[in-house]
Amino acid sequence: MPSSVTVDDELRKKLKKLAAEMDTTQGEIILRAVSLYEKEIGRERYSANPKARKAIKAAVRKREKIQWRKEIRTALQTPGPQIEEMRISNWGEVNEDKSG
């Protein structure tokens, strides 16, 4: 989902110049800068809150269960083959004109 960020003129010019030099979008420049910050600086200072970590894990498990339930529900709602289709697929076509 697109969003906008307010920056001062100096930073806007830097973003524009970097994007032109690297032949990419300004959003990609910001994404790379944030990724670099997370790798080099952010993770060293980051101390996870145990309550927050527990809440995140619980939310992920709940989401996985919901996804699993949706997959099961979809599979159960999908109609199976008709009896004629099953007979033909299991025994091949039957020629009823020939008698045995």
N, C-alpha and C positions, 0 to 999 in steps of 0.2 A: 504494500500500500504506500503510494508516494506521500512524502511529507516535506515540509519546508523547515529550514533552520535559519535563524537570524544571526548574521555575523557582521562584523564591522567591515569597512571598505578595504582595509589593508589585508585582512584574511581572505576576503572575497577575491581580491586580485591575485593573491598567492595560489588559491585553489584553481582559479581560472588558468593561470600560467602553468601550473603543474599538470593540469588536465590536458592542456594543449601540447605540452612537451611530451607527455606520455601517451598521447592519442587515446584518451579514455574520458570517461565522464567525471564530473566533480564528485558525484556520489561514490564512485569507485575510489577516488583519492581519499575521501573521508573514511570509507570502509577499511582501506589499507592502513591508514593512520591509526584507527581504533584497534585494529588487529595487532599492529606493531606495539602499541601501548600496552595492550593486554599481555602480550608475550614478554616484553622486556621489563615493564614497570609494574603493571597492575597485579600480576600474580604473586609478585614478591611481597606486596603489601596486603594482599587479600587474606583475610582470616574469616573462614566460614562460620556463620552462626549455627550452632547445632540444631536449634529449633527450626530455623529456616531450611536447613538441609533436610531435616526430617519431613517437613511440610512439602518440600519439592518432591522428595522421593514418593511420598504418599500420593501426591497429585499425578505423578507419572504412572504409578501402578493403577490408579483409578482410571486414567485415560486408556491404558492398555486393556483393562477389563472391559471398558465400554466398546473399544474397537473390536475386541474378540466377540462380544455379544452381538455386535452389528454383523460381523462376518457369519456367525452361526445363524442368525435370523435370516440373512439373505440366502444362505444355502438351503435353509428349510423352506423358504418361500418359493424357491426355484422349482418348477414342476419337473418331475422325472419323465422317463420315456413311457409311452403307451404300451399296452400289452402286445399289440401287433408289432411294434418296433422292437421290443425285447425278443419276441419269437424269431423274427427275421434275423436279427443280429446274432442270436445264439445258434440257430439251426440253418441259416441261409434261406433262400427262397424255396417255397414248396410249390411244386408243379402239381396241381390237383387233377390235371387232365389225364396223367398217366396212372394207371392202376397197377398195383404191385404184384 
